[in-house]
Amino acid sequence: MTALLVLLTMLAGCQVSPYYASMERLGVSRGEVLAERVDAARDAQRRSQKALSSALSRLELALSASPSTFSREREALTQALETSRDAQRELAWRLEEADEAADAVFSQWREELDAYHDDRYRELSEQQLARSRARYAELRDALGASRDQMQPLTATLDDAALLLKHEENARDMAALGDRVSLMGDEMATLTTRAERIDRETDALVEALHDVRQ
């Protein structure tokens, strides 16, 4: 029996919150809730990254815009940044939701260790619990690190947008152009991290879904 199988077939005798009690009456386990929330957090991370990349592209367009299109491109940059901030706020609360579900799953599992009569089975379950917690923690850290990396990029883009708002000639400043190039490198790092997160999340969610069928 795998760690994830144990995770989804845990006993229902422990006290649960009203939310989880109602979900379990509907046939939805805590593990299923966790799988859905992890998937939702990953989707929010994707949207955040895409929105931030779009904002960076808009900045590049604004810097190279002709006088006749500059105002339009600058406004598009402002809108792209707002979309990016909204996506990052969603990612933050999606991560909180996933953490809450993970805590519910692992707390229940930990409580059930005392129900074992055979020390060998208790030790096996304890090891499986530790591995599952570590697997979730690794994925959660990756999602959190991705969000943390987006924040300074967003702040820099905000500064650039403000500079363009008050000084139209700033679009020709070499220093700002150099910074755009550096931000492009940082976005590439984010993209690489996102691809790894996708693989890890797909594996985790697929395993959870396969077990409950």
N, C-alpha and C positions, 0 to 999 in steps of 0.2 A: 504494500500500500504506500503510495507516494505521500509526501508531505501535503501536497495540495488536496489529495483525496481525503486525508484526515481532516484537513481544514474545512472541507465542505460536508463532512459526515459527522461532525461533532454532536455530542448529545444535547438535547434540548431542555435538560432539567435545571439549568442555571437560571437565575433571575435575569431578565432582560429588560431593556428600556421599552416604553410603550411603543415606540416606532418599530423596533426590531420584533417585538411580540406580534404586532399587527402584520408585519411583513411575513413572518414565519407562518402565521395563520393562513396567509395567502399562498404559501408554498415557496416563498422566496427566502433563501438562507442568508445569513450574514456574509458568507463567502461570495454569494452572487451579488450582493450589494457592493461589496468591495471590488469585485471584478468590474462592475459597471462604472464605479466612481474612478477607478484607475484609468479605465478607457476614456472617460470624460476628461480627466486631467490631461491625458496625453493629447486629446483633440484640442483642448484649450491651449496647450503648449504649441501645437502646430499653428493654430490661428495667430497666436502671439508672434511667433517667428515670422510668419508670412506677412503680417501687418507691419512689423518693424522693417523687414526687407523692402516692402513697398514704400515706406516713409523714406528710407535711404535713397531709393530710386527717384523719388520725388524731389529730394534735395539736389541730386545730380542734375535733374532736368531744370530745376530753378536756377542753378548756377550757370547753366549753359543757355538759358532762355534769351530770346531777343527782347528788346525793350517792350515790344508790343504784346508778348506773351508772358512776361515776367510775373505780373500780378496774378494771372491765372494759375501759373505753376506754383507760386508761393502759397496761394490759397489751397491748392491741392495738397501741398506739403502739410499745412496746418490740419486739414481734415484727416490725412493719413496718420498723423501723429495722434490725433484723438482716437481714431480706431485702434491704434496700437496700445494706447493706455487702457482703453476699455477691455481689450483682449487680455492684457496683463493682469488687470483687476480680476477678471473671470478666472484666470489661471490660479491666482492666489486663493480664492475661495474654493475652487475645485480641489486644490491640494489640501485645504483644511477638511473638506468633506471626506476625502480619501483617508486622511489620517484618523478621522473619527471612526470610520468603518473598520480600519485596520486595528485600532485599539479595541473595538468591540469583538472582532474575530479572535485576536490573540488573548484578550482577557478571558473570554469564554474557554478557549483551549487550555489556558493555564489553570483555570479553576477545575477543569475536568481531570487533570492529572491525579488529583486525590481520589478519584473514583476507581482507579485501577487496583485490582487485587494482586496482580503479579508484577513484581518490581521490574522484570525484564521488559514487559510491555509499557510500563510507565516510563522507563528510561528511553525506549524507542520513540515513544510519542514526544518526550521532552526534546530529543534530538531533532525530530521532524519539526517541532515548533521553532526551535532555534534556527534551523535552516530557512524556514518560511519567513520568519521575522527578518532575517538577514537579506533574503531576496527582495522583500518589499522595501526594506530600508535602502538598499542599493538603488532601486528604481526611484524611490522618493528623493533621494539625494541628487540623482541625475536631473530630475525634473526641477528641483529647487535650484540647483546650480545653473541650469539653463535660464530660469527666471532671474536669478541674481545677475547673470551676465547681460541680460537685456536692459537692466535698469540704468547702468552708466551710459550705454549706447543711446537710450531714450533721452537721458538728460542732455547729452551732447547734441542730439538732433533738435531738442527743444531750444537750446542756446543758439544753434545755427538759424532756426526759424525766427527767433526773436531778433537776431542780428539782421537778417534779411528784411524783417518788417520795418526796422528803423533806419537801415542804411542800405539802400538799393545797390550801391556800388560794391557792397560786401560780397556780392556774387562773384566778383572778379578777384577776390583776395586769394593769393597763393596759399597762405596758411590754411584757410578753410578748405581749399581744394585738397591739400595734403591730408587733412584730417578725414576727409571723405574716403580717401584711399585706405587709410588705416581702419576706418569703420567697416569698409568692405572686407578687409581681412578678418575682422572680428565676426562679421556675419557669416563668413565661410566656416569659422570655428563653430559657431552656433549651429549651422546646418549639419556639420559632421556629428555634433553631439545629438541633434534631433534624430538623425538616422539611427544612431545606436539606441536611443530611447524608444524609437518605433519598434526595433527588433525585440528589445527586452519586454516592452509592453505587450506586443503581439503574442510572444511566447507565454507570458503570464496569463493574459486574458484567455487565450486559446485553451490552455491547460485547465483553467477554471470552468470554462464552458463545456469542454469535453467531459469532465468528470461528472457534471450534474445531469448529463443526458442519459 
